[in-house]
Amino acid sequence: MNDAIKEFAGVVKEALVTPVQEAFVYRARNPFFGTLIISWLCYNWNKVAFFFLSDMEVIKRIHYIREKIPDNSIFFGESIPHTHSIFFPIFWASLLSLTFPFFTYASILIHKKIFSSIESVNVQREKIVLHYSES
């Protein structure tokens, strides 16, 4: 009987837990979601700090965050809700994820330029040393 329960638990784990766990690991390694989390934290740092550092009860903290800390932005006199919690973080995560390869390519070009100039200085120094050693 005990073996049957263990076998059933193994089947359930393979069917339910493993796919969810693999999906979570895939999402965690995806640069877009990491950037989304970082940008969300940048826009909502005051809410996160208040939630974790306040001495209030949890329900009161949540109520205070919902009521007192705004989640919207005002553009041209219009209040746009959820800009700090959804729209701005998604915008920045998308922008940074799309431009990251260009920044990487630019840093590679800068790196190559620096090393080529160092190499040219070393070659000139060797020529000077060879010239004086021959004289």
Summary of the structure (lengths in Angstrom):
residues: 135
radius of gyration: 28.0
end to end distance: 94.8
largest distance: 94.8
contacts: 286
relative contact order: 0.07
helix: 84%
strand: 4%
